[in-house]
Amino acid sequence: MQILVAIVIFLEILSMIVIIDVILSWLTLLWLKARPKFIADIIDPIYEKVKKLIPTIFWPVDFTPIIVILLIWFIKWAIVIIFPEIQI
C-alpha cells in the first residue's frame, strides 16, 4: 500500500514539474531562457514518448504538456478507484 502512495506522490510531483515547465516556457515570449537543465532532463523524455504516439503540435501550439497532465491525472484516478483505501 505504501508503494501506491509513493507512486501517487511521484505523479503529483511530476505534474507540478510539467506545470512549472509550461510557465517557464512562456518566458521565452519575453526572450528569457529560464528552463533549468534538471527540468529538461526529467520532462523531455516523457514529452518525446508522447510525441511519438500522438501528433501534438497544431499550428504554433504544442499540446504535449496537456496530454501528459491528463495521463498523470488518469493514472492517479485509476489508482484511487482501484484502491479506495488510499487517502490522498
C-alpha positions in Angstrom: 0.0 0.0 0.0 2.9 2.4 0.8 4.2 1.8 -2.7 0.9 3.1 -4.2 1.0 6.2 -2.0 4.6 6.8 -3.2 3.5 6.4 -6.8 0.7 8.9 -6.3 3.1 11.4 -4.7 5.6 10.9 -7.5 2.8 11.5 -10.1 1.8 14.7 -8.2 5.4 16.0 -8.2 5.7 15.1 -11.9 2.5 17.1 -12.7 3.9 20.1 -10.8 7.1 19.9 -12.8 5.2 19.8 -16.0 3.2 22.9 -14.9 6.5 24.7 -13.9 7.9 23.8 -17.3 4.9 25.3 -19.1 5.2 28.5 -17.1 8.9 28.8 -17.8 8.3 28.2 -21.5 6.1 31.2 -21.6 9.1 33.3 -20.5 10.6 32.7 -24.0 8.0 35.1 -25.2 9.9 37.8 -23.3 13.2 36.5 -24.8 14.2 34.9 -21.5 15.6 31.4 -21.5 14.8 30.1 -18.0 14.5 26.3 -18.3 16.7 24.6 -15.8 18.5 21.5 -17.1 17.1 19.2 -14.4 13.6 20.0 -15.6 14.5 19.3 -19.2 16.2 16.0 -18.2 13.0 14.9 -16.4 10.3 16.2 -18.8 11.8 15.8 -22.3 11.9 12.0 -22.4 8.2 11.9 -21.4 7.4 14.5 -24.0 9.2 12.6 -26.7 7.4 9.4 -25.9 4.0 11.2 -26.1 5.0 12.9 -29.4 5.9 9.6 -30.9 2.4 8.2 -30.1 0.3 11.2 -30.8 0.8 14.2 -33.1 0.6 17.0 -30.6 1.6 20.1 -32.5 -1.1 22.1 -34.2 -0.1 25.4 -35.6 2.4 27.0 -33.2 0.8 25.4 -30.1 2.3 22.2 -28.6 -0.3 20.2 -26.7 2.2 17.7 -25.2 2.1 19.1 -21.7 -1.7 19.0 -21.6 -1.7 15.4 -22.7 0.9 14.4 -20.1 -1.0 16.1 -17.3 -4.2 14.4 -18.4 -2.4 11.0 -18.5 -1.0 11.6 -15.0 -4.4 12.6 -13.7 -6.0 9.5 -15.3 -3.3 7.2 -13.7 -3.9 8.8 -10.3 -7.7 8.5 -10.7 -7.3 4.8 -11.7 -5.2 4.1 -8.6 -7.7 5.7 -6.3 -10.6 3.9 -7.9 -9.0 0.5 -7.8 -7.6 1.0 -4.3 -10.1 3.2 -2.4 -8.4 2.7 0.9 -5.6 5.1 -0.3 -6.1 8.5 1.3 -4.7 11.3 -0.8 
